[in-house]
Amino acid sequence: MWLARRRVTGVARRALMRRADELGPDVYIADETVQPTGAFKVRGASNALLSLSSEQLSRGVVAVSTGNHGRAVAYVARELGATATVFVSSRVPEDKLAALRGVGARVLVHGASQDEAEDAAREHASAHDSYLIPPFDHPDVIAGQGTLGLEIVEDVPDVRTVLVPLSGGGLIAGIALAVKSADPAIRVVGVSMAAGAVMHASLRAGEPLEMPEADTLADSLQGGLGPDNRYTLRAVQELVDDIVLVEESAIAAAMRHAFAHHRMVLEGAGAVTLGAFLAQVAEVEQAESLGPTVLIASGGNVSADVFARVLQGWDGPGLATPGTGSN
């Protein structure tokens, strides 16, 4: 983890630790929208790419992404003079495709799900002898994401609870490793959207599952774990204390809250922890019992149209914006 920190320094920026006094005493929001690509993924991408040899980089790198991971890989690759090919599914919105191209990625659309895009990415990497940078299930990626955990225990040394957006598990695995190395009693809670929470379902089944992707404001949390998952499922099983699922209306409310109180623009995936806290669901029901708490706001790459609709009162896919009828 400390080696990862040395690698990512100069590429990833330190999270902005915001006091959220309106939520109660000793509540903080770890703001990762300050990253050069707008989301935490640049931590894992930079650690993974900076671990490669110049010969490996010369052959190019490949990624599969719902947007943020691919953007981070392409950004770091460009900084290192390497080429990046990013596979996405047809569900990834056009604004995220434009952002990928904007940082120099060659974007290839394949399949109707993250899993199908990943299959194509693996085939492409093998055929072109390129290095595949996984979005989460890789030690270097996990260690890079874990640098945020090191910052949390430094900036909030008495932290007792950390709420982390949960998808494939790379971010929460890294953070849990970091904070529990400092104090095993620190509680780590994963938060996913209720619609298509693959890690949650996989944990209950005891093995990686495939699930259909559902429309959600937290689209960056979509995608499966992969049938050959080696690291993150086990890490979440062993290190994460609880998992909370939040509805679309809670995610939308959190996006509005972050903007109203902190002038933060959050994407749905970046707002799920705040949504869980505001909704007081399940294990995060009583703020007082949590002790000093950090909510990870993992990214702000939301389209202007979606964000404007949420601010106007839209509560997510399938729900109406007041005064506009159904959507």
BELVEN-V766324 format. One record per residue. N is the residue number from 1. RES is the residue in three letters. OMEGA is omega in whole degrees, -180 to 180 (none if undefined). D_FIRST is the distance of its C-alpha to the first C-alpha in Angstrom with 1 decimal. Layout:
# BELVEN-V766324
{{N	RES	OMEGA	D_FIRST} {N	RES	OMEGA	D_FIRST}}
This chain:
# BELVEN-V766324
{{1	MET	179	0.0} {2	TRP	175	3.8} {3	LEU	177	5.4} {4	ALA	180	5.0} {5	ARG	178	6.3} {6	ARG	-180	8.8} {7	ARG	-171	9.8} {8	VAL	179	10.5} {9	THR	-176	12.3} {10	GLY	174	15.9} {11	VAL	176	15.7} {12	ALA	178	14.3} {13	ARG	177	15.9} {14	ARG	178	15.1} {15	ALA	174	16.4} {16	LEU	-178	19.9} {17	MET	-176	20.2} {18	ARG	171	23.8} {19	ARG	179	26.0} {20	ALA	-175	28.0} {21	ASP	-180	30.9} {22	GLU	180	33.1} {23	LEU	-179	31.1} {24	GLY	180	31.4} {25	PRO	174	30.1} {26	ASP	172	26.4} {27	VAL	-177	25.4} {28	TYR	173	23.0} {29	ILE	176	22.2} {30	ALA	-171	18.8} {31	ASP	178	20.3} {32	GLU	175	18.5} {33	THR	179	21.8} {34	VAL	-179	21.1} {35	GLN	-177	19.0} {36	PRO	176	21.0} {37	THR	175	21.6} {38	GLY	-178	22.2} {39	ALA	-174	19.4} {40	PHE	-171	15.6} {41	LYS	-179	15.6} {42	VAL	178	15.2} {43	ARG	-179	11.4} {44	GLY	-179	11.1} {45	ALA	-178	14.1} {46	SER	179	13.2} {47	ASN	-179	9.9} {48	ALA	-178	12.2} {49	LEU	-180	15.2} {50	LEU	174	13.9} {51	SER	-178	12.9} {52	LEU	175	16.6} {53	SER	178	19.4} {54	SER	179	22.3} {55	GLU	177	24.5} {56	GLN	179	22.5} {57	LEU	-177	22.3} {58	SER	179	26.0} {59	ARG	179	26.8} {60	GLY	179	25.3} {61	VAL	-177	22.8} {62	VAL	177	23.7} {63	ALA	170	22.4} {64	VAL	-168	24.0} {65	SER	166	23.8} {66	THR	176	25.6} {67	GLY	-170	25.1} {68	ASN	179	21.8} {69	HIS	179	19.5} {70	GLY	178	22.3} {71	ARG	179	22.8} {72	ALA	179	19.2} {73	VAL	-179	19.3} {74	ALA	180	22.7} {75	TYR	-178	21.8} {76	VAL	178	19.0} {77	ALA	179	21.3} {78	ARG	179	24.1} {79	GLU	-178	22.3} {80	LEU	180	21.6} {81	GLY	180	25.2} {82	ALA	177	24.6} {83	THR	-180	26.5} {84	ALA	174	25.2} {85	THR	-175	27.2} {86	VAL	176	26.4} {87	PHE	177	28.2} {88	VAL	175	29.2} {89	SER	180	31.7} {90	SER	180	35.0} {91	ARG	-178	33.7} {92	VAL	-175	31.5} {93	PRO	-174	33.5} {94	GLU	-180	35.0} {95	ASP	178	33.2} {96	LYS	175	29.8} {97	LEU	179	31.4} {98	ALA	179	32.7} {99	ALA	177	29.3} {100	LEU	179	27.8} {101	ARG	-179	30.7} {102	GLY	177	30.3} {103	VAL	171	27.1} {104	GLY	-179	28.7} {105	ALA	165	27.8} {106	ARG	-172	30.5} {107	VAL	177	30.9} {108	LEU	-180	32.4} {109	VAL	-178	33.6} {110	HIS	173	34.0} {111	GLY	-177	34.9} {112	ALA	180	35.2} {113	SER	176	31.8} {114	GLN	-179	28.1} {115	ASP	179	28.6} {116	GLU	177	31.4} {117	ALA	180	29.6} {118	GLU	178	26.8} {119	ASP	-180	29.4} {120	ALA	179	30.8} {121	ALA	-180	27.5} {122	ARG	179	26.9} {123	GLU	-179	30.5} {124	HIS	-179	30.3} {125	ALA	180	27.1} {126	SER	-177	28.9} {127	ALA	-176	32.2} {128	HIS	180	30.8} {129	ASP	179	28.3} {130	SER	-178	25.6} {131	TYR	179	21.9} {132	LEU	177	21.2} {133	ILE	-178	18.1} {134	PRO	-179	18.0} {135	PRO	-178	17.6} {136	PHE	-169	15.3} {137	ASP	-179	15.6} {138	HIS	-176	13.3} {139	PRO	-179	10.0} {140	ASP	178	9.0} {141	VAL	180	10.5} {142	ILE	-180	8.9} {143	ALA	178	5.3} {144	GLY	178	7.2} {145	GLN	-179	9.1} {146	GLY	177	6.7} {147	THR	174	6.6} {148	LEU	177	10.1} {149	GLY	177	9.6} {150	LEU	179	8.4} {151	GLU	-179	11.5} {152	ILE	-177	13.6} {153	VAL	175	13.4} {154	GLU	-175	14.2} {155	ASP	178	17.0} {156	VAL	-171	18.4} {157	PRO	178	17.8} {158	ASP	-179	20.5} {159	VAL	177	19.2} {160	ARG	-177	20.6} {161	THR	176	20.3} {162	VAL	176	18.1} {163	LEU	-171	19.9} {164	VAL	173	18.1} {165	PRO	-174	19.9} {166	LEU	173	19.9} {167	SER	178	20.9} {168	GLY	173	19.3} {169	GLY	-179	16.4} {170	GLY	-179	13.3} {171	LEU	-176	12.9} {172	ILE	177	13.8} {173	ALA	-180	11.8} {174	GLY	-180	8.4} {175	ILE	-179	10.1} {176	ALA	177	11.6} {177	LEU	-177	8.8} {178	ALA	-173	7.4} {179	VAL	180	11.1} {180	LYS	171	12.5} {181	SER	177	10.4} {182	ALA	-179	12.2} {183	ASP	-178	15.4} {184	PRO	-179	16.3} {185	ALA	177	19.3} {186	ILE	-176	17.7} {187	ARG	179	19.4} {188	VAL	-177	17.7} {189	VAL	175	20.5} {190	GLY	-180	20.4} {191	VAL	178	23.2} {192	SER	172	25.0} {193	MET	-178	28.4} {194	ALA	-176	31.2} {195	ALA	174	32.4} {196	GLY	179	30.6} {197	ALA	-171	27.6} {198	VAL	-179	26.6} {199	MET	179	23.6} {200	HIS	-180	25.8} {201	ALA	-179	28.6} {202	SER	178	26.6} {203	LEU	180	25.3} {204	ARG	-179	29.0} {205	ALA	-178	30.1} {206	GLY	179	27.4} {207	GLU	180	26.8} {208	PRO	179	25.9} {209	LEU	169	28.9} {210	GLU	179	30.4} {211	MET	175	32.0} {212	PRO	179	34.0} {213	GLU	-178	32.4} {214	ALA	175	34.2} {215	ASP	-178	34.9} {216	THR	172	32.6} {217	LEU	-179	31.5} {218	ALA	-174	27.9} {219	ASP	179	28.3} {220	SER	178	24.7} {221	LEU	-179	23.9} {222	GLN	176	26.3} {223	GLY	-178	25.9} {224	GLY	-180	25.5} {225	LEU	-175	22.7} {226	GLY	-177	24.3} {227	PRO	-178	26.4} {228	ASP	-179	23.9} {229	ASN	-174	20.9} {230	ARG	-169	18.6} {231	TYR	-166	15.4} {232	THR	179	15.8} {233	LEU	180	19.1} {234	ARG	-179	18.2} {235	ALA	179	15.0} {236	VAL	177	17.3} {237	GLN	-172	20.0} {238	GLU	-169	18.1} {239	LEU	-175	16.0} {240	VAL	-174	18.0} {241	ASP	-178	21.0} {242	ASP	173	23.3} {243	ILE	-180	24.1} {244	VAL	176	26.6} {245	LEU	-179	28.7} {246	VAL	179	30.3} {247	GLU	-179	33.5} {248	GLU	-178	34.1} {249	SER	179	36.2} {250	ALA	177	33.3} {251	ILE	179	31.0} {252	ALA	179	33.8} {253	ALA	179	34.5} {254	ALA	177	30.9} {255	MET	178	31.1} {256	ARG	-179	34.4} {257	HIS	-178	33.1} {258	ALA	180	30.1} {259	PHE	-177	32.6} {260	ALA	-173	35.3} {261	HIS	-175	33.3} {262	HIS	-176	30.5} {263	ARG	176	31.8} {264	MET	172	28.7} {265	VAL	-179	29.2} {266	LEU	167	27.1} {267	GLU	-177	27.3} {268	GLY	180	28.0} {269	ALA	180	24.6} {270	GLY	-175	23.2} {271	ALA	-173	25.9} {272	VAL	-179	25.7} {273	THR	176	23.9} {274	LEU	177	26.6} {275	GLY	178	29.2} {276	ALA	-179	28.3} {277	PHE	-179	28.4} {278	LEU	-177	31.7} {279	ALA	-180	33.3} {280	GLN	-178	32.4} {281	VAL	171	32.0} {282	ALA	-171	31.4} {283	GLU	180	28.6} {284	VAL	-174	28.3} {285	GLU	-177	32.0} {286	GLN	-177	32.2} {287	ALA	-176	30.0} {288	GLU	-176	31.1} {289	SER	-175	29.7} {290	LEU	-173	26.1} {291	GLY	176	25.7} {292	PRO	-168	23.6} {293	THR	175	22.2} {294	VAL	175	19.9} {295	LEU	180	21.0} {296	ILE	171	18.7} {297	ALA	-162	21.0} {298	SER	-180	19.1} {299	GLY	-177	21.7} {300	GLY	-177	25.2} {301	ASN	178	26.4} {302	VAL	179	29.7} {303	SER	180	33.0} {304	ALA	-179	35.6} {305	ASP	-180	38.1} {306	VAL	-178	35.9} {307	PHE	179	34.8} {308	ALA	180	38.4} {309	ARG	178	39.7} {310	VAL	179	37.2} {311	LEU	179	38.3} {312	GLN	176	41.9} {313	GLY	179	41.4} {314	TRP	-176	40.3} {315	ASP	173	38.3} {316	GLY	-177	36.9} {317	PRO	178	38.1} {318	GLY	-179	41.5} {319	LEU	-173	42.2} {320	ALA	167	44.7} {321	THR	-179	44.3} {322	PRO	176	47.0} {323	GLY	-177	50.1} {324	THR	-176	49.1} {325	GLY	-177	49.9} {326	SER	-179	47.7} {327	ASN	none	45.0}}
